[in-house]
Amino acid sequence: MIRVVLLCCLLLTSVSIIQAQTPTPEPSPTPNAGGHLVDVYLTRLPDGSDELTLIDVLTGQTQSVTVTGERYTIAGNVIVFFDYVTQKVMMLTSTGFVLPHPFITLEAGAKRVDWVIARDSRTIAWTQTFGTPDALRAITYTANVDGTNRRELLRDGPRNGVRALPVTFDVEQTSLYMDMQPDGLSRLLPYPQYAGLFRVDLTTSQPETLPGEPACFCGAGLHADHYIRLTLTQDLGGFDVQIYDLRGRTQHTIPALMRPNFTQAGDILIAPDGKQAIYALSQVQNFGSVNQTVETVFILIDLSTYTQRPLTDPISQTLHPLQWTEENTAVLLTDYNEEGTWKLRLDDGALTQVAEGAYLGTLKN
């Protein structure tokens, strides 16, 4: 399976990036901001819909809203999601109202729309994908979250089986990191993988390939000046950890942890202080079938000593690192399928369930 993915991604190395810039302002209001915090949890319902539970951290007041959504993203005082029934980008406010997004829509002829929101929830980027599988075109826009300062950032394609995808903003919000994503493959994988990461200058729209991009569909993590990339070893038996300082352009390599049959790795989460990171190393059986199973070991990276070690024994459910907690001594993990939130302690690798629902994040009410 890894060889198939590797061959797919080798096709990306000869592709060039084409960009265009056309300012198109479109202001639009957003729901009220300010106030206290609201935690949001996800529960899957038997009919295929989702129940989103909002818990006011200050008062304890709880309310639930049922939606048919996917790709839930925290954006200040709202959650942005895609309603797969109505084919619209929607927002759930911290007060429980479900509204169409005021300016991100699935444009005529678009087959999908993807978005990312800056960490401070002030800026948003979204990409509309058009065309057929053998000729995909993508247009990427950026704007303030209230819709002001909207502009076209990047126009790309057509490409055969590959589409541009927004990944994250840099801390200073001077660049947007993007990927050249093999269309449709991500639905089969336990966590995000990236094939050709690059960044686009938000002022000039000029793209730049990130250093050391491997010819594989592999995991990556970005935070502040840290860029961590997993790369296949030459014998395809594991993943080396490549650590880059994007500002100083320095590089360090941590040799792979060799675990036979653990052929997927990703879900990298870098600590806010930049001193450590965690990622998932998984064994996938019956890949792509209804009987697919995943067994995962979580790995801790020490970014000061450039070493790594396993944190857990193999876990038979698909947990996703969500955020660091307890002064970076533990990590919250979420299972969006089995429903639940767990805490993983770094000192002893103890894994404890802390909530029945899948924690999505915290809104400002």
C-alpha positions as CSV (number, residue, x, y, z in Angstrom):
1,M,0.0,0.0,0.0
2,I,2.8,2.4,0.9
3,R,4.4,1.7,-2.5
4,V,1.1,2.7,-4.3
5,V,0.9,5.9,-2.3
6,L,4.6,6.7,-3.0
7,L,4.1,6.2,-6.7
8,C,1.1,8.5,-6.6
9,C,3.0,11.2,-4.9
10,L,6.0,11.0,-7.2
11,L,3.8,12.4,-9.9
12,L,3.6,15.7,-8.1
13,T,7.2,16.6,-8.3
14,S,7.0,17.9,-11.9
15,V,4.0,20.1,-11.3
16,S,4.3,23.9,-11.3
17,I,2.2,26.4,-9.5
18,I,0.1,29.1,-11.2
19,Q,-1.3,32.0,-9.3
20,A,-3.5,35.0,-9.9
21,Q,-4.6,37.9,-7.7
22,T,-8.0,39.7,-8.0
23,P,-9.3,41.7,-5.1
24,T,-13.1,41.2,-4.6
25,P,-14.3,42.9,-1.4
26,E,-17.4,41.4,0.1
27,P,-18.1,42.6,3.7
28,S,-20.6,40.7,5.8
29,P,-21.4,40.6,9.5
30,T,-20.7,37.9,12.0
31,P,-22.5,36.9,15.2
32,N,-21.9,38.7,18.5
33,A,-18.4,38.3,20.1
34,G,-17.1,38.7,23.7
35,G,-18.3,37.1,26.9
36,H,-17.5,33.7,28.5
37,L,-16.6,30.4,27.1
38,V,-18.7,27.5,25.6
39,D,-17.3,24.0,25.2
40,V,-18.6,22.0,22.2
41,Y,-18.9,18.2,22.1
42,L,-19.9,15.9,19.2
43,T,-22.1,12.8,19.4
44,R,-22.9,10.7,16.3
45,L,-26.6,9.7,16.1
46,P,-27.9,6.4,14.6
47,D,-29.6,8.2,11.6
48,G,-26.2,9.6,10.4
49,S,-26.7,13.1,11.9
50,D,-24.6,14.7,14.6
51,E,-25.6,16.1,18.0
52,L,-23.5,19.1,19.0
53,T,-23.7,19.9,22.7
54,L,-22.8,23.3,23.9
55,I,-21.9,23.7,27.6
56,D,-21.5,27.2,29.1
57,V,-18.2,26.9,31.1
58,L,-19.4,29.7,33.6
59,T,-23.0,28.8,34.2
60,G,-23.1,25.1,33.3
61,Q,-26.1,25.7,31.0
62,T,-26.3,23.0,28.3
63,Q,-28.1,22.9,24.9
64,S,-28.0,20.5,22.0
65,V,-28.3,21.1,18.3
66,T,-28.7,18.4,15.6
67,V,-27.0,18.9,12.3
68,T,-25.9,16.9,9.3
69,G,-22.3,18.1,9.1
70,E,-18.7,17.4,8.6
71,R,-15.3,19.2,9.0
72,Y,-16.2,21.1,12.1
73,T,-13.9,24.1,12.6
74,I,-13.7,26.5,15.6
75,A,-13.8,30.1,14.5
76,G,-14.0,32.4,17.5
77,N,-17.6,32.4,18.6
78,V,-18.9,30.0,15.9
79,I,-18.2,26.5,14.5
80,V,-18.0,26.4,10.7
81,F,-19.0,23.1,9.1
82,F,-20.2,21.7,5.8
83,D,-23.8,20.4,5.7
84,Y,-23.5,17.4,3.3
85,V,-27.3,17.3,2.9
86,T,-27.9,20.9,1.8
87,Q,-24.4,21.2,0.3
88,K,-23.8,24.5,2.1
89,V,-21.2,25.9,4.4
90,M,-22.9,26.6,7.8
91,M,-22.1,28.1,11.1
92,L,-23.3,27.1,14.6
93,T,-23.1,30.1,17.0
94,S,-22.2,29.9,20.7
95,T,-25.9,30.6,21.4
96,G,-27.1,27.6,19.5
97,F,-28.2,29.2,16.2
98,V,-27.4,27.5,12.9
99,L,-26.9,29.9,10.0
100,P,-25.5,29.8,6.4
101,H,-22.0,31.1,6.3
102,P,-22.3,34.7,5.1
103,F,-19.7,34.6,2.3
104,I,-18.2,31.1,1.9
105,T,-20.5,29.2,-0.5
106,L,-20.1,26.3,-2.8
107,E,-19.9,28.3,-6.1
108,A,-21.6,27.2,-9.3
109,G,-19.7,24.3,-10.8
110,A,-17.5,23.7,-7.7
111,K,-17.2,20.1,-6.5
112,R,-16.0,21.0,-3.0
113,V,-14.9,23.8,-0.7
114,D,-12.2,23.6,1.9
115,W,-11.2,26.2,4.5
116,V,-8.8,27.0,7.4
117,I,-9.0,29.6,10.1
118,A,-6.1,31.4,11.7
119,R,-5.3,30.6,15.3
120,D,-6.6,34.0,16.5
121,S,-9.8,33.4,14.5
122,R,-9.4,36.8,12.6
123,T,-8.5,35.5,9.1
124,I,-10.0,32.7,7.0
125,A,-8.8,31.1,3.8
126,W,-10.9,28.8,1.5
127,T,-10.4,26.9,-1.7
128,Q,-13.1,26.1,-4.3
129,T,-12.3,23.0,-6.4
130,F,-13.7,22.7,-10.0
131,G,-13.4,20.4,-12.9
132,T,-13.2,16.6,-13.5
133,P,-10.9,14.2,-11.7
134,D,-8.4,14.4,-14.6
135,A,-8.5,18.2,-14.8
136,L,-9.0,19.7,-11.3
137,R,-8.8,23.5,-10.9
138,A,-8.6,25.4,-7.6
139,I,-9.2,29.0,-6.6
140,T,-8.1,30.1,-3.1
141,Y,-9.4,33.2,-1.3
142,T,-8.6,34.9,1.9
143,A,-10.6,37.4,4.0
144,N,-11.2,38.7,7.5
145,V,-13.7,36.5,9.3
146,D,-16.3,39.3,9.0
147,G,-15.9,39.1,5.2
148,T,-13.9,42.3,4.7
149,N,-10.6,42.5,2.8
150,R,-11.6,39.5,0.6
151,R,-9.2,38.7,-2.2
152,E,-8.3,36.0,-4.6
153,L,-4.9,34.6,-3.5
154,L,-4.1,31.7,-5.8
155,R,-5.5,30.2,-9.0
156,D,-4.2,26.7,-9.8
157,G,-4.6,23.9,-12.3
158,P,-5.9,22.1,-14.2
159,R,-4.2,19.0,-12.6
160,N,-4.7,15.3,-13.0
161,G,-6.1,13.9,-9.8
162,V,-4.5,16.6,-7.6
163,R,-6.0,19.7,-6.0
164,A,-4.7,22.6,-4.0
165,L,-5.8,22.5,-0.3
166,P,-5.3,25.2,2.4
167,V,-3.6,23.8,5.5
168,T,-2.8,26.6,8.0
169,F,-1.7,30.2,8.4
170,D,1.7,31.0,9.9
171,V,1.7,32.8,13.3
172,E,2.3,36.3,11.9
173,Q,-0.4,35.7,9.2
174,T,2.0,36.6,6.4
175,S,1.8,33.3,4.7
176,L,-0.8,30.5,4.0
177,Y,0.5,27.0,4.0
178,M,-1.1,24.8,1.4
179,D,-0.8,21.2,0.0
180,M,-1.2,19.5,-3.4
181,Q,-3.6,16.8,-2.3
182,P,-4.4,13.6,-4.2
183,D,-8.1,14.0,-4.6
184,G,-10.2,11.5,-2.7
185,L,-7.4,9.5,-1.0
186,S,-7.7,11.3,2.4
187,R,-11.1,9.6,3.0
188,L,-9.4,6.2,3.2
189,L,-6.8,7.2,5.7
190,P,-7.0,7.4,9.5
191,Y,-5.5,10.9,9.7
192,P,-4.3,13.8,7.4
193,Q,-1.4,13.2,5.1
194,Y,0.3,15.7,2.7
195,A,1.8,15.2,-0.7
196,G,3.4,18.5,-1.7
197,L,3.4,21.3,1.0
198,F,4.2,24.9,0.0
199,R,3.4,28.4,1.3
200,V,1.9,31.4,-0.4
201,D,2.9,34.9,0.6
202,L,-0.3,36.8,1.5
203,T,1.0,40.1,0.1
204,T,2.5,39.0,-3.2
205,S,0.6,35.7,-3.8
206,Q,4.1,34.2,-4.5
207,P,4.3,30.4,-3.8
208,E,7.3,28.7,-2.3
209,T,7.9,25.0,-1.8
210,L,8.7,24.0,1.8
211,P,12.2,22.6,2.4
212,G,12.9,18.9,2.0
213,E,9.5,17.9,0.7
214,P,9.5,14.1,0.3
215,A,8.1,12.2,-2.6
216,C,5.5,10.5,-0.4
217,F,2.0,11.0,1.0
218,C,3.2,11.5,4.6
219,G,2.4,13.3,7.9
220,A,3.4,16.9,8.7
221,G,3.0,19.4,11.5
222,L,3.5,23.2,11.5
223,H,3.6,25.6,14.4
224,A,5.4,29.0,14.7
225,D,8.8,28.4,13.1
226,H,8.7,24.6,13.5
227,Y,8.0,22.4,10.6
228,I,8.0,18.6,11.2
229,R,7.8,16.3,8.2
230,L,7.7,12.5,8.3
231,T,9.5,10.9,5.4
232,L,9.7,7.2,4.3
233,T,13.0,5.5,4.9
234,Q,14.7,4.1,1.8
235,D,13.6,0.5,2.6
236,L,10.0,1.8,3.2
237,G,10.2,0.2,6.6
238,G,9.5,3.3,8.7
239,F,9.4,7.1,8.9
240,D,12.3,9.4,9.7
241,V,11.4,12.6,11.5
242,Q,12.7,15.7,9.7
243,I,12.6,18.9,11.8
244,Y,13.1,22.3,10.1
245,D,13.5,25.8,11.6
246,L,11.7,27.7,8.9
247,R,13.2,31.0,9.9
248,G,16.8,29.8,10.4
249,R,16.6,27.2,7.7
250,T,18.2,24.6,9.9
251,Q,17.4,20.9,9.7
252,H,17.6,17.9,12.1
253,T,16.8,14.3,11.4
254,I,15.5,11.8,14.0
255,P,16.0,8.2,12.7
256,A,12.8,6.1,12.3
257,L,11.4,3.9,15.0
258,M,11.2,0.6,13.3
259,R,7.9,-1.2,14.0
260,P,7.1,-3.9,11.4
261,N,3.7,-3.4,9.6
262,F,3.2,0.1,11.1
263,T,3.0,1.8,7.7
264,Q,1.0,5.0,8.4
265,A,2.1,8.0,10.5
266,G,0.8,11.4,11.0
267,D,-1.5,13.6,13.2
268,I,1.5,15.6,14.4
269,L,0.7,18.1,17.1
270,I,3.5,20.5,18.2
271,A,3.3,21.9,21.8
272,P,2.7,25.7,22.1
273,D,6.1,26.2,23.6
274,G,7.8,24.4,20.7
275,K,9.7,22.0,22.9
276,Q,8.0,18.8,22.0
277,A,5.5,17.2,19.7
278,I,3.4,14.1,19.4
279,Y,2.3,11.9,16.5
280,A,0.5,8.7,15.7
281,L,2.2,5.6,14.2
282,S,-0.4,3.1,12.9
283,Q,-0.9,-0.4,11.5
284,V,-3.8,-0.5,9.1
285,Q,-5.3,-3.8,8.1
286,N,-7.8,-4.4,5.3
287,F,-7.0,-0.9,3.9
288,G,-9.9,0.8,2.2
289,S,-12.5,-1.9,3.0
290,V,-15.5,-1.9,5.3
291,N,-13.4,-4.2,7.6
292,Q,-10.5,-1.7,7.9
293,T,-8.9,-1.7,11.4
294,V,-6.3,0.7,12.8
295,E,-3.9,0.0,15.7
296,T,-1.9,3.0,16.9
297,V,1.1,3.8,19.0
298,F,1.6,7.5,20.0
299,I,5.2,8.8,19.7
300,L,6.7,11.7,21.7
301,I,9.3,13.9,20.0
302,D,11.7,16.0,22.1
303,L,12.5,19.0,20.0
304,S,15.4,20.1,22.2
305,T,17.4,16.8,22.2
306,Y,16.0,15.6,18.8
307,T,15.0,12.2,20.1
308,Q,11.7,10.3,20.0
309,R,10.1,7.5,22.1
310,P,6.8,5.6,22.2
311,L,4.3,6.9,24.7
312,T,1.8,4.1,24.6
313,D,1.3,0.5,23.8
314,P,-0.8,-0.2,20.6
315,I,-4.3,1.3,20.9
316,S,-7.1,-0.2,18.8
317,Q,-9.2,2.9,18.3
318,T,-8.5,6.0,16.1
319,L,-7.7,8.8,18.5
320,H,-6.6,12.2,17.2
321,P,-4.4,14.6,19.2
322,L,-6.4,17.7,19.7
323,Q,-4.6,20.1,22.1
324,W,-1.9,20.2,24.7
325,T,-3.0,20.7,28.3
326,E,-1.8,20.9,31.9
327,E,1.2,23.1,31.0
328,N,2.2,20.8,28.2
329,T,2.4,17.7,30.4
330,A,-0.6,16.0,28.8
331,V,-2.5,15.9,25.5
332,L,-6.2,15.7,24.8
333,L,-7.3,13.2,22.2
334,T,-10.6,12.8,20.5
335,D,-12.3,9.9,18.7
336,Y,-14.9,11.2,16.2
337,N,-16.3,7.8,15.4
338,E,-16.5,6.0,18.8
339,E,-17.3,9.3,20.5
340,G,-15.2,10.4,23.4
341,T,-12.3,12.5,24.6
342,W,-9.2,11.1,26.4
343,K,-6.2,12.6,28.2
344,L,-2.8,11.1,27.6
345,R,-0.2,11.9,30.3
346,L,3.4,12.2,29.1
347,D,5.2,11.0,32.2
348,D,3.7,7.5,32.3
349,G,1.7,7.2,29.1
350,A,-1.6,6.7,31.0
351,L,-4.7,7.2,28.9
352,T,-7.9,8.3,30.7
353,Q,-11.3,9.0,29.2
354,V,-12.4,12.5,30.4
355,A,-15.6,13.0,28.4
356,E,-18.2,10.8,26.6
357,G,-18.6,13.2,23.7
358,A,-15.9,14.1,21.2
359,Y,-14.5,17.5,22.2
360,L,-14.4,19.9,19.3
361,G,-13.2,23.0,21.0
362,T,-14.3,26.1,22.9
363,L,-16.3,29.0,21.6
364,K,-16.4,32.6,22.9
365,N,-20.0,33.4,23.9
